[in-house]
Amino acid sequence: MPAAPSRSRQAAAGLLSIGQVLARLTPDFPALTSSKLRFLEVQGIVTPTRTESGYRKFSPADLERLRMALTLQRDHYLPLVVIRDYLAELDAGRNPAPPTSIPSMTNTPRRYRRDELLAAAGSAPQLLNDAISTGVITASDTYPEQTVTLLRSLVALDRHGIEPRHVRALRQSAEREVSLVESALSALLRRPDASSRAKANELAPELAARLDEVRGMFVREALERILS
């Protein structure tokens, strides 16, 4: 019976806490923080294991992935989506060339005509008309993929009596949140150098995620009051 706990301790012995990861990486990346590490986890750069108490534990492979991602960010100003795709190629056993600059978009993202949008979202024409007239969706000759996702959500809400006019305030709230993020990053956005722009691109989704967390907590608290 003692063998299992012993093997567990041996396996855990090679894992690193957030503090240990920071100690190993901050000499090369002084701006790295525990918040940034958690953000890189959310972005899919690493997937640390969790202890029974919920603490993150990083493997040596996680450490090297972090070092690689941070180096690509620092030296080539690459967005995390490019870095994540490169790491996914490595994980799949391929041998991609290391990215050294932001790639040009050779493939044009799909656009949907009105009839294609309605079919893809399973929406009635009137629901789309209502979403456009209330400003929830911007009228266009063709629509991007995110509009398909948005219209699908409106279809699901409409089944419960929540109409586009009811969610117009959510769009206005989102625009106010973006203004907060823009204000927080104004110093970086005013700088002309690529490093500042890359830093702003990195911080913007993290700030948006924090605002989303706060909004989510407010919603959950309000729901608890309603349902209690």
Contacts in CASP RR format, 6 or more apart in sequence:
PFRMAT RR
TARGET T0000
AUTHOR 0000-0000-0000
METHOD contacts of the structure
MODEL  1
MPAAPSRSRQAAAGLLSIGQVLARLTPDFPALTSSKLRFLEVQGIVTPTR
TESGYRKFSPADLERLRMALTLQRDHYLPLVVIRDYLAELDAGRNPAPPT
SIPSMTNTPRRYRRDELLAAAGSAPQLLNDAISTGVITASDTYPEQTVTL
LRSLVALDRHGIEPRHVRALRQSAEREVSLVESALSALLRRPDASSRAKA
NELAPELAARLDEVRGMFVREALERILS
12 51 0 8 1.000
12 57 0 8 1.000
14 59 0 8 1.000
14 60 0 8 1.000
15 49 0 8 1.000
15 57 0 8 1.000
15 58 0 8 1.000
15 59 0 8 1.000
16 24 0 8 1.000
16 57 0 8 1.000
16 58 0 8 1.000
16 59 0 8 1.000
16 60 0 8 1.000
16 62 0 8 1.000
16 63 0 8 1.000
17 55 0 8 1.000
17 56 0 8 1.000
17 57 0 8 1.000
17 58 0 8 1.000
18 34 0 8 1.000
18 37 0 8 1.000
18 56 0 8 1.000
18 58 0 8 1.000
19 34 0 8 1.000
20 58 0 8 1.000
21 37 0 8 1.000
21 58 0 8 1.000
21 62 0 8 1.000
21 63 0 8 1.000
21 66 0 8 1.000
22 32 0 8 1.000
22 33 0 8 1.000
22 34 0 8 1.000
22 37 0 8 1.000
24 63 0 8 1.000
25 32 0 8 1.000
25 63 0 8 1.000
25 66 0 8 1.000
25 67 0 8 1.000
25 70 0 8 1.000
26 32 0 8 1.000
28 67 0 8 1.000
28 70 0 8 1.000
29 70 0 8 1.000
29 74 0 8 1.000
32 70 0 8 1.000
35 206 0 8 1.000
37 56 0 8 1.000
37 66 0 8 1.000
38 56 0 8 1.000
39 206 0 8 1.000
39 209 0 8 1.000
40 46 0 8 1.000
40 66 0 8 1.000
40 69 0 8 1.000
40 80 0 8 1.000
41 47 0 8 1.000
41 48 0 8 1.000
41 56 0 8 1.000
42 209 0 8 1.000
43 80 0 8 1.000
43 84 0 8 1.000
43 205 0 8 1.000
44 84 0 8 1.000
45 65 0 8 1.000
45 66 0 8 1.000
45 69 0 8 1.000
45 80 0 8 1.000
45 83 0 8 1.000
45 84 0 8 1.000
45 87 0 8 1.000
46 58 0 8 1.000
46 62 0 8 1.000
46 65 0 8 1.000
46 66 0 8 1.000
47 62 0 8 1.000
48 56 0 8 1.000
48 57 0 8 1.000
48 58 0 8 1.000
48 59 0 8 1.000
48 62 0 8 1.000
49 56 0 8 1.000
49 57 0 8 1.000
49 59 0 8 1.000
50 56 0 8 1.000
50 57 0 8 1.000
51 57 0 8 1.000
58 66 0 8 1.000
65 87 0 8 1.000
68 83 0 8 1.000
68 87 0 8 1.000
69 80 0 8 1.000
69 83 0 8 1.000
69 87 0 8 1.000
72 78 0 8 1.000
72 82 0 8 1.000
72 83 0 8 1.000
72 86 0 8 1.000
72 98 0 8 1.000
72 99 0 8 1.000
73 80 0 8 1.000
73 83 0 8 1.000
73 198 0 8 1.000
73 202 0 8 1.000
76 99 0 8 1.000
76 100 0 8 1.000
76 101 0 8 1.000
77 102 0 8 1.000
77 194 0 8 1.000
77 195 0 8 1.000
77 197 0 8 1.000
77 198 0 8 1.000
78 99 0 8 1.000
78 101 0 8 1.000
78 102 0 8 1.000
78 198 0 8 1.000
79 102 0 8 1.000
79 198 0 8 1.000
79 201 0 8 1.000
79 202 0 8 1.000
80 202 0 8 1.000
82 99 0 8 1.000
82 102 0 8 1.000
82 103 0 8 1.000
83 99 0 8 1.000
86 96 0 8 1.000
86 98 0 8 1.000
86 99 0 8 1.000
89 96 0 8 1.000
90 96 0 8 1.000
109 144 0 8 1.000
109 145 0 8 1.000
110 144 0 8 1.000
110 145 0 8 1.000
111 142 0 8 1.000
111 143 0 8 1.000
111 144 0 8 1.000
112 120 0 8 1.000
112 142 0 8 1.000
112 143 0 8 1.000
112 144 0 8 1.000
112 145 0 8 1.000
112 147 0 8 1.000
112 148 0 8 1.000
113 141 0 8 1.000
113 142 0 8 1.000
113 143 0 8 1.000
114 128 0 8 1.000
114 143 0 8 1.000
117 123 0 8 1.000
117 128 0 8 1.000
117 143 0 8 1.000
117 147 0 8 1.000
117 148 0 8 1.000
117 151 0 8 1.000
118 124 0 8 1.000
118 125 0 8 1.000
118 128 0 8 1.000
118 151 0 8 1.000
120 148 0 8 1.000
121 148 0 8 1.000
121 151 0 8 1.000
121 152 0 8 1.000
121 154 0 8 1.000
121 155 0 8 1.000
122 151 0 8 1.000
122 152 0 8 1.000
122 155 0 8 1.000
123 151 0 8 1.000
123 152 0 8 1.000
123 154 0 8 1.000
123 155 0 8 1.000
127 151 0 8 1.000
127 154 0 8 1.000
127 155 0 8 1.000
127 158 0 8 1.000
127 164 0 8 1.000
128 137 0 8 1.000
128 151 0 8 1.000
130 163 0 8 1.000
130 164 0 8 1.000
130 165 0 8 1.000
131 137 0 8 1.000
131 151 0 8 1.000
131 154 0 8 1.000
131 164 0 8 1.000
132 138 0 8 1.000
132 139 0 8 1.000
133 164 0 8 1.000
134 164 0 8 1.000
134 165 0 8 1.000
134 168 0 8 1.000
135 164 0 8 1.000
135 168 0 8 1.000
135 171 0 8 1.000
136 150 0 8 1.000
136 154 0 8 1.000
136 164 0 8 1.000
136 167 0 8 1.000
136 168 0 8 1.000
136 171 0 8 1.000
137 143 0 8 1.000
137 147 0 8 1.000
137 150 0 8 1.000
137 151 0 8 1.000
137 164 0 8 1.000
154 164 0 8 1.000
154 167 0 8 1.000
157 163 0 8 1.000
157 166 0 8 1.000
157 167 0 8 1.000
158 164 0 8 1.000
173 215 0 8 1.000
177 208 0 8 1.000
177 211 0 8 1.000
177 215 0 8 1.000
178 208 0 8 1.000
180 207 0 8 1.000
180 211 0 8 1.000
181 204 0 8 1.000
181 207 0 8 1.000
181 208 0 8 1.000
181 211 0 8 1.000
182 189 0 8 1.000
184 203 0 8 1.000
184 207 0 8 1.000
185 200 0 8 1.000
185 203 0 8 1.000
185 204 0 8 1.000
185 207 0 8 1.000
188 196 0 8 1.000
188 197 0 8 1.000
188 199 0 8 1.000
188 200 0 8 1.000
188 203 0 8 1.000
189 196 0 8 1.000
189 197 0 8 1.000
189 200 0 8 1.000
191 197 0 8 1.000
END
